[in-house]
Amino acid sequence: LLMQQDPSISLELPLRISVWEDADGKVWIGSPNLETIASEYGMENSGVIEKMQEAVTNIESKSIAGSR
């Protein structure tokens, strides 16, 4: 749906999540802020973006909870 609105958003897809361990053994997780990306493409009020951000946040929180 996003690419139908603006095909150039395909440069941001697929979504990526990065997980790494620092020198102290602490695990970090990071991902792009989809609301920021949406604003760059004029899609601030897209329900799709909000659902995607929610999914990424859920994956990150489950990963953090699972590492404890």
N, C-alpha and C positions, 0 to 999 in steps of 0.2 A: 504493500500500500504506500509506503514512504517513497519508493522509487517511482510510483505512478504520479505522485505529487511533484517530485523533483528528482529526475534521474541522477543528478550529480551527487546526491546523498550516498550513492553506491560506493563512493570513495571511502566512506566511513564504515562500510559493512564488509564482512560479518563483524559483529561485536567481539571485542577481545577483553579478556580478563587476565591480568598478570598476577602470578603468585611467586614470591621469592623469599629466601631466607637470608638474613643479614649475618654478619660476622659473629654476633652474639647468640645466634641460634633462634632469633625471633622471626616468625613467619609473618609476612606482609601480603596483603591482597589489594589490588588496585584496578580501576576501570575508568573509562572516560565518563564524564558527566553528560548524560544524554540530553538533559535540558539545555545545556550549553550548545551542544551540537545542533539541537532543534532550532535554537534561536539563530544560529549561523545560516540556516537554510529557510528561515521564515516559517517554521512549523511549531511555534510555541504552544499552540492550543490543540495539538494533535493528541488524541486519546491513545494512539498507537505508541507514541514516544513515552507517555506516562506508564503504560503497561510494560514496555520494554525496560524502563528504569526500575520499576517494581520487581520485575523478574531478576534483573542483575543484582539488585539489593538483597533479594531473598537468597540467591546463590551465594553471595558474599557472606551474609550472616550465618548461613548453614555451614559454610566452610570454616568460619571462625569458631563457631560453637563446636564443630567436630574436631578441631585441633586442640581443644582444652582437655 
